[in-house]
Amino acid sequence: MVRFIKPRWLTHSTDKKACEVYSLHVSPDSLRLATGGLDGNVRIWSTDAIFKSFDQTDVNVPKQLCSLSHHSGAVLTVRFSGNNRYLASGSDDKIVLVYERDQTAGARPVFGSGESQTEVWRTHRRLAGHDNDVQDCGWSADSSILVSVGLDSKVIVWSGSTFERLKKIDVHQSHVKGLTFDPANKYFATSSDDRTVKIHRFTSPSSNATAHDQAGNFVVETSIDGPFQDSPLTTYFRRCSWSPDGSHIAAPNAVNGPVSSVAIINRGNWDSEINLIGHEGPVEVCAFAPRMFSQESGGAGAPVNPVTVIACAGQDKALSVWNTSNPRPLVIIQDIATKAISDLAWSPDGKNLFISSLDGRIICMSFEDGDLGYVLAVEENERILQKFGAGRKGATLPEGPDSMRLEEMSKAGERREVEGRMGALMMDGQNGANGDTPMANTGTAVGPQWQLQQAPPEGAPAEPVEKEKEKPYKQKITITKDGKKRVAPLLVSTGGGHRSNLPNAQLLHAAANSGSTANLDPKTTLDLSRPYDGLPKGGMAALIIGNKRKAIEEPTDEDHPPVAITNGKRVQVLQASDAKGAQETPEFIRPAVISPATSTSQVRLAVPKVRTFISRVIDATGHPSASIPPVAGSASNAGSGPASTDTVFEAKNSREPTRLTISKGGQVLWVDFLPKPVLLVTGNSNFWCAACEDGGIHIFTPVGRRMLNSLIIEAQPCFLDCRGWWLMCISSVGVAHVWNLKTAKAAHPPVSLAPILDVANTYAKLDGLSKSEAIMDAGVNSSGTLVVSLTNGDGYAYSRDLCIWQKLTEAWWAVGSQYWDTSGSLRPSAAVAESLGGEPALSAGIIPLLERRTTSEVLLHGRGRFLQRIVKQVLSREGFEGFETSVSIAHLENRMAAAVVLGAKEDFKSYLFTYARRLASEGMKGKVEELLRDLMGRLDVGEDEDDDEDDGDDEICGWSKRELLRGVLMAIGKHRDLQRTTVPYARVLGIMETDEEVL
């Protein structure tokens, strides 16, 4: 006989106002019932009091054990963990809260509520990661992970131990409203309004797992859409359930022809040929009883046909109970509530079913033995689940004491690394807030005016400068049979579709217009020269003659003039003009005289105009000073000036010979004169340099003595900068020069910028000129490597060994890689420079700087959204399940190659260890073995021996390969499936003979 228990006190409602109840769950020990509702409270009730309220045997039993009001919105889901330690709740405030019972605290009433408290539950963790309502959450069978889903279409996996976010899965196209876990702990399923149920395969992570370790975990096994193609989108939940034997998934809100149904999905082949039909309205929630049942009571041995029991309910306010041995429902109860049923929860013994509804009622159905069948022992569940591998870990067993020792050493090193990261996050030993020092003369008001070398043909219309408009959200309008219009609701927060990890474009655009220097690296940790003179807004303009020819020339006539051909590779997006942001520019005398060589050059860059005053200020250390000298005509800099310890190199142009002066503290140290006007100047503690209008470059010692004869380049200079003894100059015809003034030798022959300006993929126009990407920055590091970045976000470096340009960063990595640095968190530490007397390490900070610049340029020029759409389409296609993993690994390989080109020692080591950990977590044995083999180097040279004949074979980027190999083995030694590969290398290096102090 079924008993219905409906205590009047079991509700979230008050006497004056009814309160909807959205979710409920029973603890694994059957002592507590947790509920969540519209009032924003999580209430924990005593199940003992609920059962005894039927016959009123004990009225003194505590009813409500605890009330938690830590959410700021309605509580939509509550779930106890399988180990009975935690309680998780999700709300429409976008937050998941994890509570833990405090058994040491005494019970006390909640201040201001008047409600008694028998137990004390405290907030253990606050998990913020969703952008919209959290609709459902759930724990794995072993409580190793917590998964939450919401209306932002995201599935977020949290560690069940540290509650660190392990992975954010973005595979659904619409709101995710349901979640269920495989009792065999191999899969979990999510149900969404995109009319699919997706099966995710996972391996239980360890307690100290990190997001990098689990990057290859939690992959989509399959997507099921057959039963849901015409399912309505009016349900508030899609709470699915996995059977206790692991064989089936019950998915609500399915459709079988014209009627609503519950789809039963079979494990393995994931087909859905079985449907439960009987409800008049859409089903919102399904719940399998957690125990197996038998049709016969008692009996020796295993039951012949154990069955499962499932309860279903939804918008028709009816409840149905089924079992697998009967094609018809065992029980159908109509109008059990006055509104839709929101959640169902079974007690762990399978004899009690709790029901919540939107009318505020909480009902308990208590079954007696034989009503549903006879409950089997828990061992029967475990026996059946063994065929699916329940209880067996995916990792292999260690094969010997060496494997165990390597694993222990790897975990010990990992713990030390985590402690070091925590110390860095707490800013141990740092004096400043972030250590950033703004560079001198980087504001937009400082620097030369620039002129294009060739104006557009006469009569050609000027290209309009338009602001890129955001496309408004469009709502779908349908017309019903009676002629009425229906507007489908649109969720604004998720209307934009796929979102990447890139920062907000509006924020970056505002930062760019404000002239902020917060994103520049401090001069003590960046080994790259920075242009002293500011560049024009949008970078240095460039015109090129394309090498690409059209296959077929279209006929033209007078009525249809030929269409101008633009770059066929890129989508041109014009930067919005900013009239309000216009600033005064320095006073100039006249435009520079353009060299005749530009008329035949394939590349033509803008040339700075002849200004009245041009100056360069360095501090006592020889770096560009933080004090900005006054610039004529620049009101923004009025009142600022060099410090008393700064040295000022100034060129004054007039109709007379140009006057050069060096001054310090207002006192002139030396004066010299040049016959031609000066366009650019640079200098440091080693030398001073002035570039003239005629292409001559004059170099002086710190006290004014000429070091060399004038260097004559092919055209007017556009870029002039220095680093240490290296001097870099780029001419207006796109030719770059790099000289070492200490040895009076060139780093490499003059090199053209045409390849990186994409002349090979630009169509030749009728007038011969095409607009190319502008040059945003160009500099040289302390080893003389030339680094250039463009407005499309690409960053390049010239390899003197290969005599070719190499691309270091591009927009592809920004939208496809999980390791892209969007916030500047990879800035090098100033501690790296201590061993070099305050100077940064070779190429320190260049790669992170280029990646941040790529992020900024991609978003400001609108290409980020275009690339995001491409990635979004690829991720949803069959055969591209490993797309993100492949792109992320390729990005790490590109980073390591870039570090080798630049000689960035510390960056290379960091990227190598991250790369090795990712390969190990993905189980890529082939790449791991090849990496270890390359790092092992020559076997005939011992670890402590020196090989004077050929050190290059045993070193990479300034590191000993054996030293790097040791670090890689310590980083990946904990992966047991790779220990057959790693242990032999560890033995050769003698890692196993390390003292016990390492552990």
Secondary structure by P-SEA (a helix, b strand, c coil): cbbbbbbcccccccccbbbbbccccccccccbbbbbccccbbbbbbaaaaaacccccccccccccccccccccccccccccccccbbbbbccccbbbbbbbcccbbbbccccccccccccccccccccccccccccccccccccbbbbbccccbbbbbbcccccccccccccccccccccccccccbbbbbccccbbbbbbbcccccccccccccccccccccccccccccccccccccccccccccbbbbcccccccbbbbbbbbccccccccccccccccccccccccbbbbccccccccccbbbbbbbbbccccbbbbbcccccccccccccccccccccccccccccbbbbbcccbbbbbbbbccccccccccaaaaaaaacccccccccccccccaaaaaaaaaaaaaaaaaaaaaaaaaacccccccccccccccccccbbbbbbbccccccccccccccccccccbbbbbbbcccbbbbbcccccccccccccccccaaaaaaaaaacccccccccccccccccccccccccbbbbbbccccccbbbbbcccccccccccccccccccccccccbbbbcccccccccccccccccbbbbbbcccccccccccccccccccccccccccccccccccccbbbbbbbbccccbbbbbbccccccbbbbbccccccccccccbbbbbccccbbbbbcccccccccccccccccccccccccbbbbbcccbbbbbbccccccccccccccccccccccccccccccccccccccccccccbbbbbbccccbbbbbbccccbbbbcccccccccccccccccccccccccccccccccccccaaaaaaaaaaaaaaaaacaaaaaaaaaaaaaacccccaaaaaaaaaaaaaaaaaaaaacaaaaaaaaaaaaaaaaaaacaaaaaaaaaaaaaccccccccccccccccccccccccaaaaaaaaaaacccccccccccaaaaaaacccccccccc
